[in-house]
């Protein structure tokens, strides 16, 4: 709350030519901290196109693939061992549920206020994890 007040004062000071942008206290022998840069989003602002694209390989895609693999295998186990379904019956349900969760996550990501992105590459990583799980189940 106090930091927000300082930011507001800094912005108001920067707007007028008579006062400097930051009037903070510096300890003797130390430099005063630099002014806080605040970006205020505008309604209808164009998204930043200079940001790097969603990479095909990286930690995020490994997490998507690994998470989908584990969710599919977990669902398969629950449906076969606890609910009494056969492997042939349980695999489509487990895979479909995992894929649905992945799509729901991407829809949620697309509705974020900061950096909204529906990533088809994340869904491809989810599908790769599901495919590996299906291959493991069919062994």
QUIHUHU-V998308 format. One record per residue. N is the residue number from 1. RES is the residue in one small letter. PSI is psi in whole degrees, -180 to 180 (none if undefined). Layout:
# QUIHUHU-V998308
N|RES|PSI, N|RES|PSI
This chain:
# QUIHUHU-V998308
1|x|-45, 2|x|-39, 3|x|-39, 4|x|-38, 5|x|-41, 6|x|-39, 7|x|-42, 8|x|-41, 9|x|-40, 10|x|-41, 11|x|-41, 12|x|-38, 13|x|-37, 14|x|-27, 15|x|-30, 16|x|145, 17|x|-18, 18|x|-31, 19|x|145, 20|x|165, 21|x|-27, 22|x|127, 23|x|65, 24|x|171, 25|x|134, 26|x|137, 27|x|148, 28|x|132, 29|x|-1, 30|x|148, 31|x|148, 32|x|143, 33|x|151, 34|x|158, 35|x|147, 36|x|129, 37|x|126, 38|x|128, 39|x|124, 40|x|117, 41|x|143, 42|x|149, 43|x|134, 44|x|20, 45|x|146, 46|x|133, 47|x|152, 48|x|114, 49|x|-3, 50|x|-7, 51|x|147, 52|x|146, 53|x|166, 54|x|112, 55|x|148, 56|x|-35, 57|x|142, 58|x|179, 59|x|-40, 60|x|-44, 61|x|-35, 62|x|-38, 63|x|-40, 64|x|-48, 65|x|-46, 66|x|-41, 67|x|-42, 68|x|-38, 69|x|-50, 70|x|-39, 71|x|-41, 72|x|-45, 73|x|-38, 74|x|-45, 75|x|-41, 76|x|-47, 77|x|-47, 78|x|-43, 79|x|-35, 80|x|-54, 81|x|-30, 82|x|-33, 83|x|-11, 84|x|16, 85|x|160, 86|x|166, 87|x|-40, 88|x|-32, 89|x|-35, 90|x|-34, 91|x|-47, 92|x|-35, 93|x|-46, 94|x|-44, 95|x|-43, 96|x|-40, 97|x|-42, 98|x|-43, 99|x|-39, 100|x|-41, 101|x|-38, 102|x|-42, 103|x|-41, 104|x|-37, 105|x|-41, 106|x|-36, 107|x|-41, 108|x|-42, 109|x|-34, 110|x|-15, 111|x|6, 112|x|151, 113|x|-28, 114|x|121, 115|x|61, 116|x|137, 117|x|123, 118|x|112, 119|x|112, 120|x|-27, 121|x|-35, 122|x|-41, 123|x|-35, 124|x|-39, 125|x|-39, 126|x|-46, 127|x|-36, 128|x|-41, 129|x|-40, 130|x|-39, 131|x|-39, 132|x|-41, 133|x|-42, 134|x|-38, 135|x|-39, 136|x|-39, 137|x|-36, 138|x|-2, 139|x|none
